Amino acid sequence: MPYPSDDPSVPRGPGGRPALVGRRVFGSPARRRVVYAVVFELLAVLFTTLILAGGVGAEQGPALLVAVVSSAVALTWNLVFNTVFERLERRLGVTGRPWWARLAHAVGFETGLVVFLVPAVALILSVSLWQALVIEAGLIVFFLVYSAVYAYLFDVVFGLPDSAA
């Protein structure tokens, strides 16, 4: 369904709707990825600390350390993964970020994190690799949903990246 404004300076969000900001905010795809990742990780530190301290019963200090280490690893992985993912989108000609592309993005990202984070969680929380994997599995379930919702809302506010527009 077309929308009244055909102004090319207004980025399009999911479904072709004009982005909430009503103008282009990011000067480059790299800047968009950095803002996307930094905001995502700031919220992730908060959520991870709350989940580990409140839900798993970890002490606040180690819970915060896990959150910060996880965030640093995830931020680096996010920048690398999103760059590769957007190149793949362009190569495959995927536009509009359909649900299956968002799901593939979330699953691919989280799978990569497991490889890096399970040993770190085990070390910081002084638990076995199995216990760390179980903790990570719980966090993965949360972050799979969080990743998809965050990506969608980011696109609603700022518009789709050029690779998916």
N, C-alpha and C positions, 0 to 999 in steps of 0.2 A: 504494500500500500504506500503510495507516495506521500511525502509530507510537504506542507506548504512552502517551506523555505528550501530553495535550491541553491542557496549561497554556498559556494565552494569553500569559503573561509570557516564555515561551521562544520566541525567534524561530525561524523555519523557514529552513533552508538549501535548496540545490538538491535536488529530489526529495522535498521535504516533510520531510526529516530535521531533527531539532532541531539548531540551531547549536551548535558546539563550546563557545562561551563559556557557554551555558546560561541566559543572561539578556540583556535589552536593555542595550546599552552606550551607545548614542548617544541623546541627548535629542531630537534633531531630524534631519530628512533633511539639512539643511545641514551639521550637525556631522559626520554620516556621510560626506558628500562630501568635506569638508576632510580628515578623517583618511585616507580612501581615497587622495586625491590626494597628500598629503604623503608618506605611506609609499611609494606607488608611485614618486614622483620621487626620493626618497632612494636607493632601489634603482636607479633609472634612471641617476642620476649615476655610481654605481659601475660598472654594466654598460657604459655608453657610454664611460667613460674606458678601461676594460679593452679594449673592442672596438677603439676608435680607436688606442690605444697599442700593443696587442698584435697586432691583426688587420690594421690598415691601415698601421701604421708611423708614425703621427703622433707628434710629440714629446709628452711627458707634459703640459707646460704648456698648449699649445694644445688638446690632447685634453681636459684638465680644463675649460678655458674653454668649449669647445664643449658639453661635458656640462652645465655650470652654466647657460649661456645656453639650451640646449635644454630643460633642466629648468624654468627660469623661464617660458619660452614655453609649454611643455607644461602646467605647473601652471595657468597662467591659462586656457589653452584647455580643460583638463580640467574645471575648475569650470564654465565656460560650457557646454561640450558636454554634460556629464552632466546639468546642470539642464534643458537643452532635451530631451535624450534621455528623461529620466524623465517629463517632461511629455507627450512623444509616446507613451510607453508607456501612461500613464494614459488619454490621449485615445483610443488605439486599443484599449484594454482588454487589453493583453498582460500575462499573468501567468506567473510561474514562470521567466522569462528563458530561453526555448527557445534551442537552438543558433543558429538563424538570427538571433535578436535579438542574441546575443553577437557573432556575426560582423559584423552590420550596425554594431554599436557600435564594434568594433575598426577596421573599414575606414573608417567615417566619421571617427573620431578621427584616425587616421593620415593620411588624405587632407588634413585641415585642417592638420596639422603640416607637411606638405611645403611648402605655400604659404608658411609663415612661416620655415621652417628652412633651406631650400636656399640662399637668399642669405646668411644668417648663417654657415653652414658654409663657403661659398666665401670669404667675407671673412676669417674667423678662421684658416682653414687655408691661405689664399693659394692657392686652387685655382680652376679655372674653374667656372662654373655647372654644366657637364656633369659634371665630376668630383664636385662637391658632390652632384649628383643621384644619381650612382652610389653615393656613400658613404651618402646618405640611403636609397637603395633597399635597401642591405644592412641598415641599421639598421631599416628598416621591416619587413623580413622577420623580424628578431629580435623587434621590438616587437609585431608582430601576434600572434605566439605568446605572448610575455610578457604582453601585455594580456589575452588570453583566459584564460591560466592564472592570472594574478594576480586577475582579477575572480572567477573561479570559487572560488579558495581563500579570498578575502576573504569571499565569500558563505557558504562552508562554515563559516568561523570565526565570523562575526558575524551570519549570517542574511541573507536577501534584504532589499532595501529595501522599505519599505511599498508603493511603486508596483508591485513585482513579486511581492509575497507572495500 
